[in-house]
Amino acid sequence: MHSSAVVVFDDDLKVLLLRRSSTDPWSPGWWNCPGGYLEPGETPLEAALRELREETGIVPAPAREPIAIAPIRLGDHTQFGFAVFLDEKRPPITMADGEHDEYRWCSPRGRRRKLVDGSRRLLRLVAHL
């Protein structure tokens, strides 16, 4: 299994983090970047953009191509990371799937407890872009 995650930047270079719902079976109460597992036949980029749309309602403008970040090995799978720079400051966020219950725009260099390992490692990488 492979997964993809997206580090979303607004025009102030703040990143979007989502808090996993207390009822979610995977890391409840922990924060992460939008992302999830690839579906059969999907490329890492297609999965990243699908997960971004499903988890937040954000559809990046076609002129702003996502930037690939170095893949990260997470136990038995690889997480492919992408950075997306939005044209608008803070687009409306919709979390309709129940997987997350809160979001925040934060500095990519800020120290955070309860940030899942894959997102922590992605944020370290993008802090050097």
KOLGU-4560 file (N, C-alpha, C; in nm, 3 decimals, padded with zeros to 5 digits):
<recs>
<n_xx: 00.084 n_yy: -00.119 n_zz: 00.000 ca_xx: 00.000 ca_yy: 00.000 ca_zz: 00.000 c_xx: 00.088 c_yy: 00.125 c_zz: 00.000 mol: A seq: 1 type: MET>
<n_xx: 00.044 n_yy: 00.224 n_zz: -00.076 ca_xx: 00.111 ca_yy: 00.353 ca_zz: -00.077 c_xx: 00.008 c_yy: 00.461 c_zz: -00.046 mol: A seq: 2 type: HIS>
<n_xx: 00.058 n_yy: 00.573 n_zz: 00.004 ca_xx: -00.030 ca_yy: 00.684 ca_zz: 00.035 c_xx: 00.028 c_yy: 00.813 c_zz: -00.023 mol: A seq: 3 type: SER>
<n_xx: -00.055 n_yy: 00.916 n_zz: -00.027 ca_xx: -00.014 ca_yy: 01.049 ca_zz: -00.071 c_xx: -00.065 c_yy: 01.150 c_zz: 00.030 mol: A seq: 4 type: SER>
<n_xx: 00.010 n_yy: 01.258 n_zz: 00.045 ca_xx: -00.031 ca_yy: 01.367 ca_zz: 00.134 c_xx: 00.003 c_yy: 01.499 c_zz: 00.067 mol: A seq: 5 type: ALA>
<n_xx: -00.071 n_yy: 01.602 n_zz: 00.105 ca_xx: -00.054 ca_yy: 01.734 ca_zz: 00.046 c_xx: -00.027 c_yy: 01.837 c_zz: 00.155 mol: A seq: 6 type: VAL>
<n_xx: 00.081 n_yy: 01.912 n_zz: 00.137 ca_xx: 00.108 ca_yy: 02.028 ca_zz: 00.222 c_xx: 00.050 c_yy: 02.147 c_zz: 00.145 mol: A seq: 7 type: VAL>
<n_xx: -00.057 n_yy: 02.206 n_zz: 00.199 ca_xx: -00.128 ca_yy: 02.315 ca_zz: 00.133 c_xx: -00.082 c_yy: 02.447 c_zz: 00.193 mol: A seq: 8 type: VAL>
<n_xx: -00.031 n_yy: 02.538 n_zz: 00.107 ca_xx: 00.012 ca_yy: 02.670 ca_zz: 00.150 c_xx: -00.089 c_yy: 02.775 c_zz: 00.103 mol: A seq: 9 type: PHE>
<n_xx: -00.123 n_yy: 02.869 n_zz: 00.192 ca_xx: -00.203 ca_yy: 02.984 ca_zz: 00.148 c_xx: -00.106 c_yy: 03.092 c_zz: 00.100 mol: A seq: 10 type: ASP>
<n_xx: -00.156 n_yy: 03.210 n_zz: 00.066 ca_xx: -00.068 ca_yy: 03.313 ca_zz: 00.012 c_xx: 00.021 c_yy: 03.379 c_zz: 00.118 mol: A seq: 11 type: ASP>
<n_xx: 00.000 n_yy: 03.347 n_zz: 00.246 ca_xx: 00.089 ca_yy: 03.393 ca_zz: 00.354 c_xx: 00.189 c_yy: 03.285 c_zz: 00.393 mol: A seq: 12 type: ASP>
<n_xx: 00.192 n_yy: 03.175 n_zz: 00.314 ca_xx: 00.280 ca_yy: 03.059 ca_zz: 00.338 c_xx: 00.251 c_yy: 02.988 c_zz: 00.469 mol: A seq: 13 type: LEU>
<n_xx: 00.125 n_yy: 02.994 n_zz: 00.512 ca_xx: 00.078 ca_yy: 02.911 ca_zz: 00.624 c_xx: 00.031 c_yy: 02.779 c_zz: 00.565 mol: A seq: 14 type: LYS>
<n_xx: 00.043 n_yy: 02.671 n_zz: 00.642 ca_xx: 00.002 ca_yy: 02.540 ca_zz: 00.593 c_xx: -00.126 c_yy: 02.495 c_zz: 00.662 mol: A seq: 15 type: VAL>
<n_xx: -00.204 n_yy: 02.417 n_zz: 00.590 ca_xx: -00.330 ca_yy: 02.366 ca_zz: 00.641 c_xx: -00.309 c_yy: 02.233 c_zz: 00.712 mol: A seq: 16 type: LEU>
<n_xx: -00.354 n_yy: 02.225 n_zz: 00.837 ca_xx: -00.351 ca_yy: 02.100 ca_zz: 00.912 c_xx: -00.492 c_yy: 02.065 c_zz: 00.953 mol: A seq: 17 type: LEU>
<n_xx: -00.523 n_yy: 01.935 n_zz: 00.952 ca_xx: -00.655 ca_yy: 01.884 ca_zz: 00.989 c_xx: -00.642 c_yy: 01.798 c_zz: 01.114 mol: A seq: 18 type: LEU>
<n_xx: -00.737 n_yy: 01.812 n_zz: 01.207 ca_xx: -00.738 ca_yy: 01.725 ca_zz: 01.325 c_xx: -00.832 c_yy: 01.607 c_zz: 01.300 mol: A seq: 19 type: ARG>
<n_xx: -00.779 n_yy: 01.489 n_zz: 01.323 ca_xx: -00.858 ca_yy: 01.367 ca_zz: 01.303 c_xx: -00.966 c_yy: 01.361 c_zz: 01.411 mol: A seq: 20 type: ARG>
<n_xx: -01.084 n_yy: 01.323 n_zz: 01.370 ca_xx: -01.199 ca_yy: 01.315 ca_zz: 01.458 c_xx: -01.173 c_yy: 01.214 c_zz: 01.571 mol: A seq: 21 type: SER>
<n_xx: -01.233 n_yy: 01.238 n_zz: 01.686 ca_xx: -01.218 ca_yy: 01.146 ca_zz: 01.800 c_xx: -01.280 c_yy: 01.010 c_zz: 01.770 mol: A seq: 22 type: SER>
<n_xx: -01.368 n_yy: 01.003 n_zz: 01.671 ca_xx: -01.431 ca_yy: 00.875 ca_zz: 01.634 c_xx: -01.358 c_yy: 00.805 c_zz: 01.519 mol: A seq: 23 type: THR>
<n_xx: -01.257 n_yy: 00.870 n_zz: 01.462 ca_xx: -01.183 ca_yy: 00.809 ca_zz: 01.351 c_xx: -01.093 c_yy: 00.699 c_zz: 01.406 mol: A seq: 24 type: ASP>
<n_xx: -01.088 n_yy: 00.583 n_zz: 01.341 ca_xx: -01.010 ca_yy: 00.472 ca_zz: 01.395 c_xx: -00.858 c_yy: 00.490 c_zz: 01.385 mol: A seq: 25 type: PRO>
<n_xx: -00.812 n_yy: 00.581 n_zz: 01.298 ca_xx: -00.668 ca_yy: 00.599 ca_zz: 01.279 c_xx: -00.624 c_yy: 00.730 c_zz: 01.343 mol: A seq: 26 type: TRP>
<n_xx: -00.548 n_yy: 00.722 n_zz: 01.450 ca_xx: -00.491 ca_yy: 00.839 ca_zz: 01.518 c_xx: -00.593 c_yy: 00.946 c_zz: 01.557 mol: A seq: 27 type: SER>
<n_xx: -00.700 n_yy: 00.910 n_zz: 01.628 ca_xx: -00.799 ca_yy: 01.010 ca_zz: 01.667 c_xx: -00.736 c_yy: 01.121 c_zz: 01.751 mol: A seq: 28 type: PRO>
<n_xx: -00.775 n_yy: 01.246 n_zz: 01.720 ca_xx: -00.725 ca_yy: 01.362 ca_zz: 01.793 c_xx: -00.589 c_yy: 01.412 c_zz: 01.746 mol: A seq: 29 type: GLY>
<n_xx: -00.527 n_yy: 01.341 n_zz: 01.655 ca_xx: -00.397 ca_yy: 01.383 ca_zz: 01.603 c_xx: -00.416 c_yy: 01.470 c_zz: 01.479 mol: A seq: 30 type: TRP>
<n_xx: -00.317 n_yy: 01.553 n_zz: 01.451 ca_xx: -00.320 ca_yy: 01.644 ca_zz: 01.336 c_xx: -00.244 c_yy: 01.584 c_zz: 01.220 mol: A seq: 31 type: TRP>
<n_xx: -00.287 n_yy: 01.616 n_zz: 01.097 ca_xx: -00.216 ca_yy: 01.570 ca_zz: 00.979 c_xx: -00.244 c_yy: 01.661 c_zz: 00.860 mol: A seq: 32 type: ASN>
<n_xx: -00.164 n_yy: 01.644 n_zz: 00.756 ca_xx: -00.189 ca_yy: 01.708 ca_zz: 00.628 c_xx: -00.296 c_yy: 01.626 c_zz: 00.556 mol: A seq: 33 type: CYS>
<n_xx: -00.373 n_yy: 01.688 n_zz: 00.466 ca_xx: -00.469 ca_yy: 01.609 ca_zz: 00.390 c_xx: -00.398 c_yy: 01.497 c_zz: 00.312 mol: A seq: 34 type: PRO>
<n_xx: -00.460 n_yy: 01.381 n_zz: 00.309 ca_xx: -00.400 ca_yy: 01.271 ca_zz: 00.235 c_xx: -00.467 c_yy: 01.139 c_zz: 00.266 mol: A seq: 35 type: GLY>
<n_xx: -00.417 n_yy: 01.034 n_zz: 00.201 ca_xx: -00.471 ca_yy: 00.901 ca_zz: 00.223 c_xx: -00.413 c_yy: 00.802 c_zz: 00.125 mol: A seq: 36 type: GLY>
<n_xx: -00.466 n_yy: 00.681 n_zz: 00.127 ca_xx: -00.414 ca_yy: 00.572 ca_zz: 00.045 c_xx: -00.455 c_yy: 00.587 c_zz: -00.102 mol: A seq: 37 type: TYR>
<n_xx: -00.369 n_yy: 00.538 n_zz: -00.189 ca_xx: -00.397 ca_yy: 00.535 ca_zz: -00.333 c_xx: -00.503 c_yy: 00.429 c_zz: -00.360 mol: A seq: 38 type: LEU>
<n_xx: -00.593 n_yy: 00.460 n_zz: -00.451 ca_xx: -00.690 ca_yy: 00.363 ca_zz: -00.498 c_xx: -00.631 c_yy: 00.290 c_zz: -00.618 mol: A seq: 39 type: GLU>
<n_xx: -00.679 n_yy: 00.170 n_zz: -00.649 ca_xx: -00.624 ca_yy: 00.095 ca_zz: -00.764 c_xx: -00.624 c_yy: 00.178 c_zz: -00.892 mol: A seq: 40 type: PRO>
<n_xx: -00.510 n_yy: 00.180 n_zz: -00.962 ca_xx: -00.496 ca_yy: 00.252 ca_zz: -01.088 c_xx: -00.468 c_yy: 00.400 c_zz: -01.075 mol: A seq: 41 type: GLY>
<n_xx: -00.464 n_yy: 00.451 n_zz: -00.953 ca_xx: -00.443 ca_yy: 00.593 ca_zz: -00.929 c_xx: -00.293 c_yy: 00.623 c_zz: -00.917 mol: A seq: 42 type: GLU>
<n_xx: -00.250 n_yy: 00.737 n_zz: -00.970 ca_xx: -00.112 ca_yy: 00.781 ca_zz: -00.949 c_xx: -00.105 c_yy: 00.851 c_zz: -00.813 mol: A seq: 43 type: THR>
<n_xx: 00.015 n_yy: 00.866 n_zz: -00.757 ca_xx: 00.026 ca_yy: 00.939 ca_zz: -00.631 c_xx: -00.031 c_yy: 01.080 c_zz: -00.638 mol: A seq: 44 type: PRO>
<n_xx: -00.008 n_yy: 01.151 n_zz: -00.748 ca_xx: -00.062 ca_yy: 01.286 ca_zz: -00.760 c_xx: -00.214 c_yy: 01.284 c_zz: -00.768 mol: A seq: 45 type: LEU>
<n_xx: -00.272 n_yy: 01.192 n_zz: -00.844 ca_xx: -00.418 ca_yy: 01.182 ca_zz: -00.852 c_xx: -00.477 c_yy: 01.154 c_zz: -00.714 mol: A seq: 46 type: GLU>
<n_xx: -00.413 n_yy: 01.065 n_zz: -00.638 ca_xx: -00.462 ca_yy: 01.034 ca_zz: -00.503 c_xx: -00.452 c_yy: 01.156 c_zz: -00.413 mol: A seq: 47 type: ALA>
<n_xx: -00.342 n_yy: 01.228 n_zz: -00.421 ca_xx: -00.323 ca_yy: 01.347 ca_zz: -00.337 c_xx: -00.432 c_yy: 01.451 c_zz: -00.365 mol: A seq: 48 type: ALA>
<n_xx: -00.459 n_yy: 01.477 n_zz: -00.493 ca_xx: -00.560 ca_yy: 01.577 ca_zz: -00.527 c_xx: -00.701 c_yy: 01.529 c_zz: -00.493 mol: A seq: 49 type: LEU>
<n_xx: -00.728 n_yy: 01.399 n_zz: -00.509 ca_xx: -00.858 ca_yy: 01.344 ca_zz: -00.469 c_xx: -00.878 c_yy: 01.358 c_zz: -00.319 mol: A seq: 50 type: ARG>
<n_xx: -00.777 n_yy: 01.319 n_zz: -00.240 ca_xx: -00.788 ca_yy: 01.329 ca_zz: -00.095 c_xx: -00.804 c_yy: 01.474 c_zz: -00.050 mol: A seq: 51 type: GLU>
<n_xx: -00.731 n_yy: 01.565 n_zz: -00.114 ca_xx: -00.744 ca_yy: 01.707 ca_zz: -00.081 c_xx: -00.887 c_yy: 01.754 c_zz: -00.104 mol: A seq: 52 type: LEU>
<n_xx: -00.944 n_yy: 01.716 n_zz: -00.218 ca_xx: -01.082 ca_yy: 01.755 ca_zz: -00.249 c_xx: -01.181 c_yy: 01.691 c_zz: -00.151 mol: A seq: 53 type: ARG>
<n_xx: -01.164 n_yy: 01.560 n_zz: -00.125 ca_xx: -01.257 ca_yy: 01.490 ca_zz: -00.036 c_xx: -01.250 c_yy: 01.541 c_zz: 00.108 mol: A seq: 54 type: GLU>
<n_xx: -01.131 n_yy: 01.571 n_zz: 00.156 ca_xx: -01.114 ca_yy: 01.608 ca_zz: 00.297 c_xx: -01.134 c_yy: 01.755 c_zz: 00.326 mol: A seq: 55 type: GLU>
<n_xx: -01.120 n_yy: 01.841 n_zz: 00.222 ca_xx: -01.126 ca_yy: 01.986 ca_zz: 00.248 c_xx: -01.216 c_yy: 02.062 c_zz: 00.153 mol: A seq: 56 type: THR>
<n_xx: -01.249 n_yy: 02.004 n_zz: 00.038 ca_xx: -01.324 ca_yy: 02.076 ca_zz: -00.065 c_xx: -01.235 c_yy: 02.161 c_zz: -00.154 mol: A seq: 57 type: GLY>
<n_xx: -01.105 n_yy: 02.162 n_zz: -00.130 ca_xx: -01.013 ca_yy: 02.244 ca_zz: -00.209 c_xx: -00.979 c_yy: 02.173 c_zz: -00.341 mol: A seq: 58 type: ILE>
<n_xx: -00.994 n_yy: 02.247 n_zz: -00.450 ca_xx: -00.950 ca_yy: 02.201 ca_zz: -00.582 c_xx: -00.852 c_yy: 02.307 c_zz: -00.632 mol: A seq: 59 type: VAL>
<n_xx: -00.721 n_yy: 02.276 n_zz: -00.633 ca_xx: -00.623 ca_yy: 02.376 ca_zz: -00.674 c_xx: -00.644 c_yy: 02.421 c_zz: -00.818 mol: A seq: 60 type: PRO>
<n_xx: -00.614 n_yy: 02.548 n_zz: -00.845 ca_xx: -00.626 ca_yy: 02.601 ca_zz: -00.981 c_xx: -00.533 c_yy: 02.525 c_zz: -01.074 mol: A seq: 61 type: ALA>
<n_xx: -00.579 n_yy: 02.490 n_zz: -01.195 ca_xx: -00.495 ca_yy: 02.411 ca_zz: -01.286 c_xx: -00.361 c_yy: 02.476 c_zz: -01.319 mol: A seq: 62 type: PRO>
<n_xx: -00.351 n_yy: 02.608 n_zz: -01.313 ca_xx: -00.225 ca_yy: 02.676 ca_zz: -01.346 c_xx: -00.119 c_yy: 02.654 c_zz: -01.238 mol: A seq: 63 type: ALA>
<n_xx: -00.161 n_yy: 02.611 n_zz: -01.123 ca_xx: -00.067 ca_yy: 02.593 ca_zz: -01.011 c_xx: -00.039 c_yy: 02.445 c_zz: -00.993 mol: A seq: 64 type: ARG>
<n_xx: 00.055 n_yy: 02.392 n_zz: -01.064 ca_xx: 00.090 ca_yy: 02.250 ca_zz: -01.054 c_xx: 00.147 c_yy: 02.218 c_zz: -00.916 mol: A seq: 65 type: GLU>
<n_xx: 00.103 n_yy: 02.109 n_zz: -00.855 ca_xx: 00.164 ca_yy: 02.066 ca_zz: -00.728 c_xx: 00.312 c_yy: 02.033 c_zz: -00.746 mol: A seq: 66 type: PRO>
<n_xx: 00.389 n_yy: 02.056 n_zz: -00.643 ca_xx: 00.532 ca_yy: 02.026 ca_zz: -00.644 c_xx: 00.553 c_yy: 01.895 c_zz: -00.569 mol: A seq: 67 type: ILE>
<n_xx: 00.622 n_yy: 01.800 n_zz: -00.633 ca_xx: 00.649 ca_yy: 01.672 ca_zz: -00.567 c_xx: 00.757 c_yy: 01.691 c_zz: -00.461 mol: A seq: 68 type: ALA>
<n_xx: 00.737 n_yy: 01.628 n_zz: -00.347 ca_xx: 00.833 ca_yy: 01.627 ca_zz: -00.237 c_xx: 00.889 c_yy: 01.486 c_zz: -00.229 mol: A seq: 69 type: ILE>
<n_xx: 01.007 n_yy: 01.471 n_zz: -00.179 ca_xx: 01.069 ca_yy: 01.338 ca_zz: -00.170 c_xx: 00.976 c_yy: 01.239 c_zz: -00.100 mol: A seq: 70 type: ALA>
<n_xx: 00.961 n_yy: 01.117 n_zz: -00.155 ca_xx: 00.879 ca_yy: 01.015 ca_zz: -00.088 c_xx: 00.937 c_yy: 00.982 c_zz: 00.049 mol: A seq: 71 type: PRO>
<n_xx: 00.849 n_yy: 00.944 n_zz: 00.140 ca_xx: 00.887 ca_yy: 00.910 ca_zz: 00.277 c_xx: 00.849 c_yy: 00.765 c_zz: 00.303 mol: A seq: 72 type: ILE>
<n_xx: 00.941 n_yy: 00.690 n_zz: 00.359 ca_xx: 00.913 ca_yy: 00.551 ca_zz: 00.397 c_xx: 00.848 c_yy: 00.552 c_zz: 00.535 mol: A seq: 73 type: ARG>
<n_xx: 00.728 n_yy: 00.494 n_zz: 00.545 ca_xx: 00.653 ca_yy: 00.487 ca_zz: 00.671 c_xx: 00.619 c_yy: 00.340 c_zz: 00.698 mol: A seq: 74 type: LEU>
<n_xx: 00.703 n_yy: 00.275 n_zz: 00.774 ca_xx: 00.679 ca_yy: 00.135 ca_zz: 00.804 c_xx: 00.681 c_yy: 00.052 c_zz: 00.678 mol: A seq: 75 type: GLY>
<n_xx: 00.567 n_yy: -00.009 n_zz: 00.646 ca_xx: 00.560 ca_yy: -00.099 ca_zz: 00.531 c_xx: 00.511 c_yy: -00.032 c_zz: 00.403 mol: A seq: 76 type: ASP>
<n_xx: 00.497 n_yy: 00.099 n_zz: 00.403 ca_xx: 00.453 ca_yy: 00.166 ca_zz: 00.280 c_xx: 00.528 c_yy: 00.297 c_zz: 00.259 mol: A seq: 77 type: HIS>
<n_xx: 00.509 n_yy: 00.353 n_zz: 00.140 ca_xx: 00.571 ca_yy: 00.480 ca_zz: 00.103 c_xx: 00.463 c_yy: 00.586 c_zz: 00.095 mol: A seq: 78 type: THR>
<n_xx: 00.492 n_yy: 00.702 n_zz: 00.151 ca_xx: 00.402 ca_yy: 00.816 ca_zz: 00.139 c_xx: 00.463 c_yy: 00.915 c_zz: 00.040 mol: A seq: 79 type: GLN>
<n_xx: 00.387 n_yy: 00.948 n_zz: -00.063 ca_xx: 00.430 ca_yy: 01.046 ca_zz: -00.162 c_xx: 00.376 c_yy: 01.181 c_zz: -00.118 mol: A seq: 80 type: PHE>
<n_xx: 00.462 n_yy: 01.280 n_zz: -00.112 ca_xx: 00.421 ca_yy: 01.413 ca_zz: -00.067 c_xx: 00.420 c_yy: 01.514 c_zz: -00.179 mol: A seq: 81 type: GLY>
<n_xx: 00.327 n_yy: 01.607 n_zz: -00.170 ca_xx: 00.316 ca_yy: 01.715 ca_zz: -00.268 c_xx: 00.291 c_yy: 01.846 c_zz: -00.195 mol: A seq: 82 type: PHE>
<n_xx: 00.341 n_yy: 01.955 n_zz: -00.251 ca_xx: 00.313 ca_yy: 02.088 ca_zz: -00.199 c_xx: 00.223 c_yy: 02.159 c_zz: -00.300 mol: A seq: 83 type: ALA>
<n_xx: 00.120 n_yy: 02.225 n_zz: -00.249 ca_xx: 00.026 ca_yy: 02.300 ca_zz: -00.332 c_xx: 00.024 c_yy: 02.443 c_zz: -00.279 mol: A seq: 84 type: VAL>
<n_xx: 00.042 n_yy: 02.538 n_zz: -00.367 ca_xx: 00.037 ca_yy: 02.680 ca_zz: -00.332 c_xx: -00.092 c_yy: 02.737 c_zz: -00.388 mol: A seq: 85 type: PHE>
<n_xx: -00.178 n_yy: 02.786 n_zz: -00.299 ca_xx: -00.310 ca_yy: 02.836 ca_zz: -00.339 c_xx: -00.302 c_yy: 02.982 c_zz: -00.383 mol: A seq: 86 type: LEU>
<n_xx: -00.390 n_yy: 03.018 n_zz: -00.475 ca_xx: -00.397 ca_yy: 03.156 ca_zz: -00.523 c_xx: -00.473 c_yy: 03.245 c_zz: -00.426 mol: A seq: 87 type: ASP>
<n_xx: -00.558 n_yy: 03.185 n_zz: -00.345 ca_xx: -00.636 ca_yy: 03.265 ca_zz: -00.252 c_xx: -00.585 c_yy: 03.246 c_zz: -00.110 mol: A seq: 88 type: GLU>
<n_xx: -00.609 n_yy: 03.345 n_zz: -00.026 ca_xx: -00.555 ca_yy: 03.343 ca_zz: 00.109 c_xx: -00.605 c_yy: 03.224 c_zz: 00.189 mol: A seq: 89 type: LYS>
<n_xx: -00.731 n_yy: 03.215 n_zz: 00.214 ca_xx: -00.788 ca_yy: 03.108 ca_zz: 00.294 c_xx: -00.919 c_yy: 03.063 c_zz: 00.232 mol: A seq: 90 type: ARG>
<n_xx: -00.914 n_yy: 02.963 n_zz: 00.147 ca_xx: -01.039 ca_yy: 02.917 ca_zz: 00.085 c_xx: -01.130 c_yy: 02.854 c_zz: 00.189 mol: A seq: 91 type: PRO>
<n_xx: -01.259 n_yy: 02.849 n_zz: 00.161 ca_xx: -01.350 ca_yy: 02.780 ca_zz: 00.254 c_xx: -01.311 c_yy: 02.632 c_zz: 00.263 mol: A seq: 92 type: PRO>
<n_xx: -01.314 n_yy: 02.579 n_zz: 00.382 ca_xx: -01.280 ca_yy: 02.438 ca_zz: 00.406 c_xx: -01.408 c_yy: 02.365 c_zz: 00.443 mol: A seq: 93 type: ILE>
<n_xx: -01.434 n_yy: 02.254 n_zz: 00.375 ca_xx: -01.549 ca_yy: 02.170 ca_zz: 00.409 c_xx: -01.498 c_yy: 02.032 c_zz: 00.450 mol: A seq: 94 type: THR>
<n_xx: -01.534 n_yy: 01.991 n_zz: 00.569 ca_xx: -01.492 ca_yy: 01.860 ca_zz: 00.620 c_xx: -01.615 c_yy: 01.773 c_zz: 00.637 mol: A seq: 95 type: MET>
<n_xx: -01.672 n_yy: 01.730 n_zz: 00.526 ca_xx: -01.800 ca_yy: 01.660 ca_zz: 00.527 c_xx: -01.789 c_yy: 01.511 c_zz: 00.555 mol: A seq: 96 type: ALA>
<n_xx: -01.670 n_yy: 01.454 n_zz: 00.547 ca_xx: -01.659 ca_yy: 01.308 ca_zz: 00.557 c_xx: -01.654 c_yy: 01.255 c_zz: 00.700 mol: A seq: 97 type: ASP>
<n_xx: -01.645 n_yy: 01.342 n_zz: 00.801 ca_xx: -01.640 ca_yy: 01.298 ca_zz: 00.941 c_xx: -01.504 c_yy: 01.247 c_zz: 00.986 mol: A seq: 98 type: GLY>
<n_xx: -01.409 n_yy: 01.242 n_zz: 00.895 ca_xx: -01.275 ca_yy: 01.194 ca_zz: 00.928 c_xx: -01.200 c_yy: 01.297 c_zz: 01.013 mol: A seq: 99 type: GLU>
<n_xx: -01.230 n_yy: 01.426 n_zz: 00.991 ca_xx: -01.165 ca_yy: 01.535 ca_zz: 01.064 c_xx: -01.270 c_yy: 01.623 c_zz: 01.129 mol: A seq: 100 type: HIS>
<n_xx: -01.232 n_yy: 01.692 n_zz: 01.237 ca_xx: -01.331 ca_yy: 01.777 ca_zz: 01.304 c_xx: -01.283 c_yy: 01.921 c_zz: 01.325 mol: A seq: 101 type: ASP>
<n_xx: -01.160 n_yy: 01.951 n_zz: 01.285 ca_xx: -01.108 ca_yy: 02.087 ca_zz: 01.300 c_xx: -00.993 c_yy: 02.107 c_zz: 01.202 mol: A seq: 102 type: GLU>
<n_xx: -00.971 n_yy: 02.233 n_zz: 01.166 ca_xx: -00.855 ca_yy: 02.265 ca_zz: 01.082 c_xx: -00.791 c_yy: 02.393 c_zz: 01.133 mol: A seq: 103 type: TYR>
<n_xx: -00.662 n_yy: 02.410 n_zz: 01.098 ca_xx: -00.588 ca_yy: 02.531 ca_zz: 01.133 c_xx: -00.487 c_yy: 02.562 c_zz: 01.023 mol: A seq: 104 type: ARG>
<n_xx: -00.461 n_yy: 02.691 n_zz: 01.006 ca_xx: -00.353 ca_yy: 02.737 ca_zz: 00.919 c_xx: -00.237 c_yy: 02.773 c_zz: 01.011 mol: A seq: 105 type: TRP>
<n_xx: -00.122 n_yy: 02.712 n_zz: 00.989 ca_xx: -00.009 ca_yy: 02.723 ca_zz: 01.081 c_xx: 00.122 c_yy: 02.749 c_zz: 01.006 mol: A seq: 106 type: CYS>
<n_xx: 00.221 n_yy: 02.793 n_zz: 01.079 ca_xx: 00.355 ca_yy: 02.805 ca_zz: 01.023 c_xx: 00.409 c_yy: 02.664 c_zz: 00.997 mol: A seq: 107 type: SER>
<n_xx: 00.472 n_yy: 02.640 n_zz: 00.882 ca_xx: 00.526 ca_yy: 02.506 ca_zz: 00.857 c_xx: 00.643 c_yy: 02.472 c_zz: 00.950 mol: A seq: 108 type: PRO>
<n_xx: 00.699 n_yy: 02.572 n_zz: 01.015 ca_xx: 00.814 ca_yy: 02.549 ca_zz: 01.104 c_xx: 00.774 c_yy: 02.541 c_zz: 01.251 mol: A seq: 109 type: ARG>
<n_xx: 00.647 n_yy: 02.558 n_zz: 01.281 ca_xx: 00.603 ca_yy: 02.556 ca_zz: 01.419 c_xx: 00.618 c_yy: 02.417 c_zz: 01.482 mol: A seq: 110 type: GLY>
<n_xx: 00.639 n_yy: 02.416 n_zz: 01.613 ca_xx: 00.649 ca_yy: 02.288 ca_zz: 01.686 c_xx: 00.509 c_yy: 02.244 c_zz: 01.724 mol: A seq: 111 type: ARG>
<n_xx: 00.481 n_yy: 02.118 n_zz: 01.700 ca_xx: 00.348 ca_yy: 02.065 ca_zz: 01.729 c_xx: 00.356 c_yy: 01.930 c_zz: 01.796 mol: A seq: 112 type: ARG>
<n_xx: 00.278 n_yy: 01.914 n_zz: 01.898 ca_xx: 00.259 ca_yy: 01.781 ca_zz: 01.954 c_xx: 00.140 c_yy: 01.721 c_zz: 01.880 mol: A seq: 113 type: ARG>
<n_xx: 00.130 n_yy: 01.592 n_zz: 01.886 ca_xx: 00.017 ca_yy: 01.521 ca_zz: 01.825 c_xx: 00.005 c_yy: 01.546 c_zz: 01.675 mol: A seq: 114 type: LYS>
<n_xx: 00.118 n_yy: 01.545 n_zz: 01.607 ca_xx: 00.121 ca_yy: 01.553 ca_zz: 01.461 c_xx: 00.170 c_yy: 01.418 c_zz: 01.411 mol: A seq: 115 type: LEU>
<n_xx: 00.092 n_yy: 01.353 n_zz: 01.324 ca_xx: 00.130 ca_yy: 01.220 ca_zz: 01.278 c_xx: 00.267 c_yy: 01.224 c_zz: 01.211 mol: A seq: 116 type: VAL>
<n_xx: 00.341 n_yy: 01.114 n_zz: 01.219 ca_xx: 00.480 ca_yy: 01.110 ca_zz: 01.175 c_xx: 00.497 c_yy: 01.150 c_zz: 01.028 mol: A seq: 117 type: ASP>
<n_xx: 00.415 n_yy: 01.099 n_zz: 00.939 ca_xx: 00.430 ca_yy: 01.132 ca_zz: 00.798 c_xx: 00.415 c_yy: 01.281 c_zz: 00.772 mol: A seq: 118 type: GLY>
<n_xx: 00.318 n_yy: 01.345 n_zz: 00.837 ca_xx: 00.298 ca_yy: 01.490 ca_zz: 00.821 c_xx: 00.413 c_yy: 01.568 c_zz: 00.884 mol: A seq: 119 type: SER>
<n_xx: 00.461 n_yy: 01.524 n_zz: 00.999 ca_xx: 00.575 ca_yy: 01.589 ca_zz: 01.064 c_xx: 00.697 c_yy: 01.588 c_zz: 00.970 mol: A seq: 120 type: ARG>
<n_xx: 00.721 n_yy: 01.473 n_zz: 00.910 ca_xx: 00.836 ca_yy: 01.460 ca_zz: 00.822 c_xx: 00.819 c_yy: 01.542 c_zz: 00.693 mol: A seq: 121 type: ARG>
<n_xx: 00.698 n_yy: 01.546 n_zz: 00.638 ca_xx: 00.673 ca_yy: 01.630 ca_zz: 00.520 c_xx: 00.695 c_yy: 01.778 c_zz: 00.552 mol: A seq: 122 type: LEU>
<n_xx: 00.646 n_yy: 01.822 n_zz: 00.666 ca_xx: 00.662 ca_yy: 01.962 ca_zz: 00.703 c_xx: 00.809 c_yy: 01.999 c_zz: 00.720 mol: A seq: 123 type: LEU>
<n_xx: 00.888 n_yy: 01.906 n_zz: 00.774 ca_xx: 01.033 ca_yy: 01.930 ca_zz: 00.784 c_xx: 01.094 c_yy: 01.949 c_zz: 00.646 mol: A seq: 124 type: ARG>
<n_xx: 01.051 n_yy: 01.868 n_zz: 00.550 ca_xx: 01.105 ca_yy: 01.878 ca_zz: 00.414 c_xx: 01.064 c_yy: 02.010 c_zz: 00.347 mol: A seq: 125 type: LEU>
<n_xx: 00.938 n_yy: 02.051 n_zz: 00.359 ca_xx: 00.895 ca_yy: 02.172 ca_zz: 00.291 c_xx: 00.948 c_yy: 02.297 c_zz: 00.358 mol: A seq: 126 type: VAL>
<n_xx: 00.987 n_yy: 02.290 n_zz: 00.483 ca_xx: 01.044 ca_yy: 02.405 ca_zz: 00.552 c_xx: 01.173 c_yy: 02.449 c_zz: 00.483 mol: A seq: 127 type: ALA>
<n_xx: 01.230 n_yy: 02.362 n_zz: 00.403 ca_xx: 01.356 ca_yy: 02.393 ca_zz: 00.334 c_xx: 01.335 c_yy: 02.428 c_zz: 00.187 mol: A seq: 128 type: HIS>
<n_xx: 01.209 n_yy: 02.439 n_zz: 00.141 ca_xx: 01.184 ca_yy: 02.476 ca_zz: 00.001 c_xx: 01.221 c_yy: 02.621 c_zz: -00.024 mol: A seq: 129 type: LEU>
</recs>
